[in-house]
Amino acid sequence: MSSGWRRTAGNVRSFIGNSLGGLRGGSNVASWIVAGTLAYYLWIKPSQDLKRQQEERAALASSDPYRYIEKRKPIPDPQETGLIYGKKNRTNKSEE
């Protein structure tokens, strides 16, 4: 029965090795370093920079509201009533 747990341990080791890409030794470590570096510079760092910029803008806006200038302009509403759907303010000349 002592070979049962050894076989289980071997199966677990081979499963983990195959799930990590099947590479052994230095090439496995190097591939994980490259993948981690790419993931950091493509996903993690930009999201951290964006979060930091938003926090700086919020701090600047809360510290001095007259100094802060929003860079995005509001989109004007082309309708007279200001509603997305609805009747426009038209006057009927037949009601005079």
C-alpha positions as CSV (number, residue, x, y, z in Angstrom):
1,M,0.0,0.0,0.0
2,S,3.0,2.3,0.3
3,S,3.2,2.6,-3.5
4,G,-0.3,4.0,-3.6
5,W,0.5,7.3,-2.2
6,R,3.7,7.5,-4.2
7,R,1.8,7.0,-7.4
8,T,-0.7,9.7,-6.3
9,A,2.1,12.1,-5.6
10,G,3.7,11.3,-9.0
11,N,0.4,11.9,-10.7
12,V,-0.1,15.2,-8.9
13,R,3.5,16.3,-9.8
14,S,3.0,15.4,-13.5
15,F,-0.3,17.2,-13.6
16,I,1.2,20.3,-12.1
17,G,4.1,20.1,-14.5
18,N,1.9,19.7,-17.5
19,S,-0.5,22.5,-16.5
20,L,2.5,24.9,-16.1
21,G,3.4,24.4,-19.8
22,G,5.3,21.1,-19.7
23,L,8.7,22.8,-19.6
24,R,11.4,21.8,-17.1
25,G,14.2,23.7,-15.5
26,G,15.5,27.1,-16.6
27,S,13.3,27.4,-19.7
28,N,10.2,27.0,-17.6
29,V,11.4,29.8,-15.2
30,A,12.4,32.0,-18.1
31,S,9.1,31.6,-19.8
32,W,7.2,32.5,-16.6
33,I,9.4,35.6,-16.1
34,V,8.7,36.8,-19.6
35,A,4.9,36.1,-19.2
36,G,4.8,37.9,-15.9
37,T,6.8,40.9,-17.2
38,L,4.4,41.2,-20.2
39,A,1.4,40.9,-18.0
40,Y,2.7,43.6,-15.7
41,Y,3.4,46.1,-18.4
42,L,0.3,45.4,-20.5
43,W,-2.4,45.1,-17.7
44,I,-1.3,45.9,-14.2
45,K,0.9,49.0,-14.6
46,P,-1.6,50.9,-16.9
47,S,-4.5,50.2,-14.5
48,Q,-2.4,51.4,-11.6
49,D,-1.4,54.5,-13.5
50,L,-5.0,55.3,-14.4
51,K,-6.1,54.8,-10.8
52,R,-3.3,57.1,-9.6
53,Q,-4.3,59.8,-12.1
54,Q,-7.9,59.6,-11.1
55,E,-7.0,60.0,-7.4
56,E,-4.7,63.0,-8.2
57,R,-7.6,64.6,-10.2
58,A,-10.0,64.0,-7.4
59,A,-7.6,65.4,-4.8
60,L,-7.0,68.5,-6.9
61,A,-10.7,69.0,-7.5
62,S,-11.5,68.7,-3.8
63,S,-8.7,71.0,-2.7
64,D,-9.5,74.0,-4.9
65,P,-12.7,73.8,-7.0
66,Y,-12.0,77.0,-8.9
67,R,-8.6,75.8,-10.1
68,Y,-9.7,72.4,-11.4
69,I,-10.8,72.4,-15.1
70,E,-12.6,69.4,-16.5
71,K,-11.1,68.4,-19.8
72,R,-14.2,66.8,-21.3
73,K,-16.8,69.1,-22.6
74,P,-20.5,68.2,-22.0
75,I,-22.5,67.0,-25.0
76,P,-25.2,69.5,-25.8
77,D,-28.8,68.4,-26.1
78,P,-30.2,69.3,-29.5
79,Q,-33.9,69.1,-28.5
80,E,-35.8,72.1,-27.2
81,T,-37.4,70.3,-24.2
82,G,-34.2,68.6,-23.0
83,L,-35.9,65.2,-23.1
84,I,-34.6,62.4,-25.1
85,Y,-38.1,61.4,-26.2
86,G,-41.1,63.7,-26.0
87,K,-43.0,66.4,-27.7
88,K,-41.1,69.5,-28.7
89,N,-42.3,73.0,-27.7
90,R,-44.2,73.8,-30.9
91,T,-47.0,76.3,-31.1
92,N,-50.0,75.4,-33.3
93,K,-51.2,78.4,-35.2
94,S,-54.7,76.7,-35.5
95,E,-55.4,77.3,-31.8
96,E,-55.2,81.2,-32.1
